[in-house]
């Protein structure tokens, strides 16, 4: 009997964040807790699983993609990145189980048994970063990647982390281009590289600024990382604008970009955001990509439950690549049911043509500068045009407390950020 996809079940779960990340994520990635699990069953009874972060992953699973795989051989379609993260992952899981081999054997030649992984957090106060760093150390991590933002004093943040981590622990800083240009960025980066724990910088200024990035790379003695593809690969190599890449996307894209990075002998971060399944998937990719030597970013640490019968264990900043067939892990179906979103909520969103989303608290952010000026805004993003790094800057969050004062300020900020004095 030839192997065919018989059915695809899509299950939406909302997995709670850890206590501190609930506070941090409410300001930024509050909806990454919503995952769609794809359960693919074949005509022979083999079951494969995959996972999509509905409001982040490179491609969601659509009804059309599901219909496209029904009745087809999973091996014919598993290389198709357009299927969406969860469905492609599940097809790989099915084929690996059918052949009784781990997924990495479907991807290439294994080059490592343990793959590096990093703790992750979005922007936060020095105290929040220090707390996350302590948790990282307790959980076996040796590196921590964070979002550097111009509304926090980055020197204070780094010093707070340094106080609570052992020697050798590394901190990687991702500015998402918010340091604006080389002239503004280099004094900040030069100060930061004086900290032994600061290991790498990602996208300190916009990646399209080829001249500026080349100047930074020549002046800074820490590796500079850029998302693969901007500027184009050949331009990045020729102009020497970075030391390595951030690689993510579907299996075919990741394997292709990983091969190109290897041709240039350039390391990269695997960025495969999600929970237990996505982290396991990243380990299989990392097992065959020779240049995946920088710690992978999966954001596993955000979640209180990995949805696996055996939680992923990190030792010395690495986790072991599963050796069982397919992804090599078992789903905790009791945990899935515990965190499952009621079908009525999903159905209501589908009727509106939208993926299920959770409500976000209304939050007003006030960025306070030492000269007593401030910027008050509903939302912040790396390219708001705020003053480049200013020592002593800090941000405060005001969550909707139902008061008239909050409502009045919410209305004032309707048309965008406003400038004021905070004393």
C-alpha positions in Angstrom: 0.0 0.0 0.0 1.5 3.4 -1.0 1.6 6.0 1.7 -1.0 8.8 1.4 -2.2 11.6 3.6 -5.6 10.7 4.8 -6.4 13.6 7.1 -5.1 16.8 8.6 -6.4 18.1 12.0 -5.5 21.6 13.0 -5.6 22.3 16.7 -5.2 25.8 18.2 -3.7 26.1 21.7 -2.8 29.1 23.8 0.2 28.1 26.0 0.9 30.4 28.9 4.1 32.3 29.2 6.3 32.2 32.3 5.3 34.9 34.9 8.0 37.4 33.9 7.5 36.9 30.2 3.8 37.5 30.6 4.8 41.0 31.6 7.5 41.5 29.0 5.5 40.0 26.2 2.3 42.0 26.9 4.2 45.0 25.5 5.5 43.2 22.4 4.9 39.6 21.4 1.8 38.9 23.4 0.2 36.7 20.8 3.1 34.3 20.1 1.5 32.1 22.8 -1.1 31.0 20.2 0.1 27.9 18.3 -1.6 25.9 15.7 -0.7 22.2 15.8 -1.0 20.1 12.6 -1.8 16.4 13.1 -1.3 14.5 9.9 -2.6 11.0 9.7 -1.8 8.6 6.8 -3.8 5.8 5.3 -1.5 3.4 7.1 -2.1 4.9 10.5 1.2 6.9 10.8 0.7 10.2 12.6 3.0 13.2 12.2 2.9 16.5 14.1 3.9 20.1 13.3 3.6 23.5 14.8 2.9 27.1 13.6 3.1 30.3 15.7 0.0 31.8 14.1 1.1 35.4 14.5 4.7 35.1 13.6 5.8 32.1 11.6 7.0 32.7 8.0 3.9 31.0 6.6 0.6 29.8 8.1 -1.1 26.7 7.0 -4.1 27.5 4.8 -7.2 25.5 3.9 -5.9 25.3 0.4 -2.6 23.8 1.6 -4.5 21.2 3.6 -6.6 20.2 0.5 -3.5 20.1 -1.6 -1.9 17.3 0.6 -5.0 15.1 1.1 -4.6 11.9 -0.9 -1.0 12.7 -1.8 2.3 11.1 -0.8 3.8 13.2 2.0 7.2 12.6 0.4 6.1 14.4 -2.8 5.2 17.6 -0.9 7.4 17.8 2.2 9.9 20.1 0.5 7.2 22.7 -0.4 7.7 25.7 2.0 4.4 27.2 0.8 2.5 24.6 2.8 3.2 26.5 6.0 5.4 25.7 9.0 3.2 23.2 10.8 2.1 21.2 7.8 5.6 20.9 6.3 7.0 19.9 9.7 4.3 17.2 10.1 5.0 15.8 6.6 8.6 15.4 7.5 7.6 13.7 10.7 5.4 11.3 8.8 8.0 10.4 6.2 10.7 9.9 8.9 8.4 7.5 10.8 7.5 5.7 7.6 11.2 5.1 6.8 12.1 4.6 10.5 14.8 7.4 10.3 15.2 10.7 12.1 14.2 13.8 10.2 17.7 15.0 9.9 18.5 12.0 7.6 16.0 13.4 5.2 17.9 16.7 5.2 21.5 15.8 4.7 24.6 14.4 6.4 24.7 14.8 10.2 27.6 17.0 11.4 26.7 17.2 15.1 24.8 15.4 17.8 24.2 18.4 20.1 23.0 21.8 18.7 23.5 25.2 20.4 20.5 27.1 21.6 20.0 30.5 23.1 17.6 31.9 25.7 15.6 34.8 24.3 13.7 37.9 25.4 12.3 41.0 23.9 13.1 44.5 25.3 12.9 44.9 29.0 14.2 46.7 32.0 17.6 45.9 33.5 15.9 44.0 36.3 13.8 42.0 33.9 16.8 41.1 31.8 18.8 40.1 34.9 15.9 37.9 36.0 15.7 36.2 32.6 19.5 35.7 32.6 19.4 34.0 36.0 16.6 31.7 34.7 18.8 30.9 31.6 21.7 29.9 33.7 19.5 27.7 36.0 18.1 26.0 32.9 21.5 25.1 31.3 21.9 27.9 28.8 25.1 29.7 28.2 23.9 32.5 26.0 21.0 35.0 25.9 19.8 37.0 22.9 17.9 40.2 23.6 16.3 43.1 21.8 18.4 46.3 22.3 16.1 49.3 22.1 16.8 53.1 22.3 14.2 53.6 25.0 16.3 51.6 27.5 19.8 52.4 28.9 21.7 49.5 27.2 24.7 50.0 29.5 22.6 49.6 32.6 20.9 46.5 31.0 24.2 44.8 30.2 25.6 45.6 33.7 22.6 44.1 35.3 23.0 40.9 33.4 26.8 40.8 34.1 26.1 40.9 37.9 24.1 37.7 37.9 25.8 35.4 35.3 28.9 33.3 35.5 32.1 33.9 33.5 31.7 32.7 30.0 28.0 33.5 29.7 27.3 35.4 26.5 24.9 38.2 25.6 23.9 38.8 22.0 22.2 42.2 21.2 19.7 42.7 18.4 18.9 46.3 17.5 16.7 45.7 14.5 18.4 48.7 12.9 17.4 51.1 15.7 20.9 52.6 16.1 20.1 54.5 12.9 23.5 54.9 11.2 27.2 54.2 11.5 28.0 57.6 13.1 25.4 57.1 15.8 26.0 53.4 16.3 29.8 53.1 16.6 30.3 55.0 19.9 27.6 52.8 21.5 29.0 49.6 20.0 32.5 50.5 21.0 31.4 50.9 24.6 29.4 47.7 24.6 32.3 45.7 23.2 34.2 46.5 26.4 32.0 44.1 28.2 33.4 40.6 28.0 29.9 39.0 28.0 28.7 40.9 24.9 29.4 38.5 22.1 27.6 39.7 18.9 25.5 42.4 17.4 22.6 41.8 15.0 21.5 44.5 12.6 22.8 47.5 14.5 21.6 49.8 11.7 19.4 49.2 8.7 20.7 46.3 6.7 20.2 48.3 3.4 22.9 50.7 4.5 25.8 48.9 2.9 28.5 51.6 3.5 27.5 52.1 7.1 27.5 48.4 7.9 30.9 48.0 6.3 32.2 50.8 8.4 30.8 49.3 11.5 32.3 45.8 10.8 35.7 47.4 10.2 35.6 49.3 13.5 34.0 46.8 15.8 35.8 43.7 17.1 32.6 41.7 17.7 30.8 39.7 15.0 28.0 41.5 13.1 25.0 39.4 12.1 22.4 40.2 9.4 19.2 38.5 8.2 20.1 36.5 5.1 19.0 38.2 1.9 19.2 41.9 2.7 21.4 43.1 1.1 21.4 40.2 -1.5 23.8 37.3 -0.6 26.4 38.1 -3.2 26.4 41.8 -2.2 26.8 40.9 1.5 29.8 38.7 0.7 31.4 41.1 -1.8 31.0 44.2 0.4 31.9 42.4 3.6 29.1 43.9 5.6 28.7 41.2 8.1 30.4 38.2 9.8 27.4 35.8 9.6 23.7 35.5 9.1 20.3 34.9 10.7 18.6 32.1 8.7 14.9 31.1 9.0 11.9 30.0 6.9 10.8 26.7 5.5 13.0 23.6 5.2 14.0 24.2 1.6 14.9 27.8 2.2 16.9 27.1 5.4 18.8 24.3 3.8 19.6 26.4 0.7 20.7 29.4 2.7 22.7 27.3 5.1 24.5 25.8 2.1 25.3 29.2 0.8 26.6 30.4 4.2 28.8 27.3 4.2 30.3 28.2 0.8 31.3 31.6 2.2 32.5 29.9 5.5 30.1 32.2 7.5 28.3 31.0 10.6 24.6 31.8 11.3 21.8 31.7 13.8 18.9 29.4 13.0 15.8 31.4 13.8 12.9 28.9 14.1 10.5 30.5 16.6 8.0 28.3 18.5 7.6 25.8 21.3 8.7 22.2 21.7 8.0 21.0 18.2 9.6 24.0 16.5 12.7 23.7 18.8 13.0 20.0 17.9 12.6 20.8 14.2 15.4 23.3 14.6 17.6 20.7 16.1 17.2 18.4 13.1 18.1 21.3 10.8 21.1 22.3 13.0 22.3 18.7 12.9 23.1 18.8 9.2 24.0 22.5 8.6 27.7 22.8 9.2 27.7 26.6 9.8 24.7 26.6 12.3 27.2 27.2 15.0 25.7 30.3 16.6 23.0 29.5 19.2 19.6 28.9 17.6 16.7 31.2 18.5 13.5 29.3 19.1 12.0 31.2 22.0 11.3 27.9 23.8 11.9 29.6 27.1 8.8 31.7 26.8 6.5 28.8 27.4 5.5 27.1 30.6 4.7 23.8 28.8 6.6 22.3 25.8 3.6 20.1 24.9 5.9 17.1 24.8 5.9 14.0 27.1 9.6 14.7 27.8 10.5 18.5 28.1 13.5 19.6 26.1 16.6 19.6 28.3 19.5 22.0 27.7 23.0 21.2 28.9 25.9 23.5 28.5 24.0 25.6 26.0 23.1 22.7 23.8 20.3 20.2 23.4 20.6 16.7 21.9 19.2 15.9 18.5 16.5 13.2 18.9 17.5 9.8 17.3 14.0 8.3 17.1 12.1 8.2 13.8 10.6 11.4 12.4 11.0 14.3 14.8 11.8 11.8 17.5 9.5 13.2 20.2 6.1 12.3 21.6 3.3 14.8 22.0 1.6 15.3 25.4 -2.0 15.1 24.3 -3.3 15.8 27.8 -1.4 19.1 27.8 -2.7 19.9 24.3 -6.3 19.4 25.5 -5.5 21.5 28.6 -4.4 24.5 26.5 -6.7 24.0 23.6 -8.7 27.0 22.5 -12.5 26.4 22.4 -13.7 25.7 18.8 -16.4 28.4 19.1 -13.7 31.1 19.4 -11.8 29.7 16.4 -15.0 29.4 14.4 -16.0 33.0 15.1 -12.6 34.2 13.9 -12.8 32.1 10.8 -16.2 33.6 9.9 -14.4 37.0 9.9 -11.6 35.6 7.8 -9.1 36.1 10.6 -6.8 33.7 12.5 -7.7 33.3 16.2 -6.1 36.1 18.2 -6.2 37.0 21.9 -7.1 40.5 23.1 -4.2 42.8 24.0 -4.3 45.1 26.9 -4.2 48.8 26.1 -0.7 50.1 27.1 0.7 53.6 27.1 4.5 53.8 27.0 6.4 56.8 28.3 10.1 57.1 27.3 11.8 59.3 29.8 15.1 61.1 29.0 17.5 62.6 31.6 16.8 66.2 30.5 13.2 65.6 31.7 11.8 65.4 28.2 9.7 62.4 27.3 7.9 60.7 24.5 4.4 59.3 25.2 3.0 56.8 22.8 0.7 53.8 22.5 3.2 51.7 20.7 6.9 51.7 20.2 9.0 50.2 17.5 12.7 50.2 16.7 12.4 52.8 14.0 10.4 55.5 15.8 13.1 58.1 15.1 13.8 58.5 18.8 17.1 59.9 20.0 19.9 57.3 19.5 21.2 55.8 22.7 21.0 58.3 25.6 22.6 57.3 28.9 19.9 57.2 31.6 16.9 56.8 29.3 14.2 54.5 30.6 10.7 53.4 29.6 7.6 53.0 31.7 4.4 51.1 30.8 1.0 52.2 31.9 -1.6 49.4 31.4 -5.2 50.3 31.1 -6.4 50.6 34.7 -10.0 51.8 33.9 -9.4 55.3 35.1 -10.4 58.6 33.4 -6.7 59.7 33.4 -5.7 56.6 31.3 -8.6 57.2 28.9 -7.7 60.8 28.5 -4.0 60.0 27.7 -5.1 57.2 25.4 -7.1 59.7 23.4 -4.3 62.2 23.3 -2.0 59.6 21.7 -4.5 58.5 19.1 -2.7 60.4 16.3 0.8 59.3 17.3 3.6 59.9 19.8 3.5 63.2 21.8 6.4 65.0 23.4 6.2 66.4 26.9 8.0 66.8 30.2 7.9 64.2 32.9 8.6 66.4 35.9 
